Amino acid sequence: MILGLIRKKGMTPLAISRKLGTTSRSVLQKLRKMKQQGIVDSCLESSSAMYRLTDPKIVRAFDRVLKIPAKMLTSAGSSKKKTVRTRTK
């Protein structure tokens, strides 16, 4: 969800939390983890930290994931074969 919001433009943790209806603290924790992994970057703009995606490749990959139909995602999880275990003596 956060990646979708900052995909095209940078946003502050407060703006992200308002859009998602969650606390800015939880958003900031997630952003810090993504920053450590090199997914997002931050810069100061008028005393607020703005977070944005670091690499255009991440944006393209995110766009590709969004194109996967929801049916494919849900059916992939349910198509696993159930294994029946039998006891051998």
Phi, psi and omega per residue, in radians:
M1 nan -0.775 -3.134
I2 -1.100 -0.758 -3.130
L3 -1.063 -0.643 3.113
G4 -1.119 -0.615 -3.130
L5 -1.285 -0.655 -3.074
I6 -1.714 0.194 -3.082
R7 -1.015 -0.809 -3.059
K8 -1.744 -0.517 -3.114
K9 -2.549 2.725 3.128
G10 -1.250 2.662 3.113
M11 -2.493 2.712 3.053
T12 -1.442 2.732 3.081
P13 -1.005 -0.630 3.129
L14 -1.130 -0.776 3.126
A15 -1.113 -0.693 3.116
I16 -1.114 -0.804 -3.109
S17 -1.103 -0.637 3.107
R18 -1.154 -0.719 3.123
K19 -1.128 -0.675 -3.088
L20 -1.518 -0.244 -3.117
G21 1.261 0.637 3.140
T22 -2.278 -3.137 -3.122
T23 -1.409 2.593 3.112
S24 -1.181 -0.472 3.112
R25 -1.100 -0.798 -3.126
S26 -1.178 -0.655 3.094
V27 -1.118 -0.769 -3.118
L28 -1.100 -0.667 3.095
Q29 -1.077 -0.767 3.135
K30 -1.164 -0.716 3.121
L31 -1.114 -0.678 3.112
R32 -1.104 -0.736 3.102
K33 -1.101 -0.756 3.139
M34 -1.174 -0.556 3.102
K35 -1.194 -0.719 3.096
Q36 -1.076 -0.562 -3.137
Q37 -1.496 -0.083 3.118
G38 1.434 0.271 -3.121
I39 -1.449 -0.712 3.125
V40 -2.129 2.833 3.081
D41 -2.318 2.776 3.121
S42 -2.282 2.686 3.044
C43 -2.570 2.701 3.129
L44 -1.523 2.282 3.050
E45 -2.340 1.979 -3.117
S46 0.815 0.993 3.060
S47 1.166 0.237 3.071
S48 -2.178 2.453 3.088
A49 -1.384 2.201 3.086
M50 -1.833 2.250 3.130
Y51 -1.864 2.460 3.127
R52 -2.588 2.826 3.075
L53 -1.210 2.507 -3.036
T54 -1.501 -0.543 -2.940
D55 -2.293 2.323 3.095
P56 -1.032 -0.440 3.111
K57 -1.136 -0.617 3.112
I58 -1.164 -0.701 3.109
V59 -1.088 -0.786 3.136
R60 -1.115 -0.739 3.117
A61 -1.105 -0.728 3.114
F62 -1.087 -0.746 3.107
D63 -1.070 -0.680 3.123
R64 -1.140 -0.708 3.120
V65 -1.113 -0.672 3.141
L66 -1.132 -0.419 -3.126
K67 -1.398 -0.219 3.126
I68 -1.229 2.135 -3.138
P69 -1.070 2.500 -3.125
A70 -1.014 -0.596 3.135
K71 -1.070 -0.675 -3.140
M72 -1.155 -0.667 -3.130
L73 -1.179 -0.723 -3.115
T74 -1.347 -0.602 -3.135
S75 -1.300 -0.448 3.115
A76 -1.113 -0.656 3.132
G77 -1.288 -0.529 -3.083
S78 -1.599 -0.136 -3.096
S79 -1.526 0.012 3.103
K80 -1.156 2.370 3.138
K81 -1.317 2.429 3.077
K82 -1.469 2.333 3.113
T83 -1.778 2.404 3.121
V84 -1.847 2.161 -3.132
R85 -1.639 2.336 3.094
T86 -2.113 2.612 3.129
R87 -1.515 2.405 3.049
T88 -2.006 2.514 -3.118
K89 -1.648 nan nan
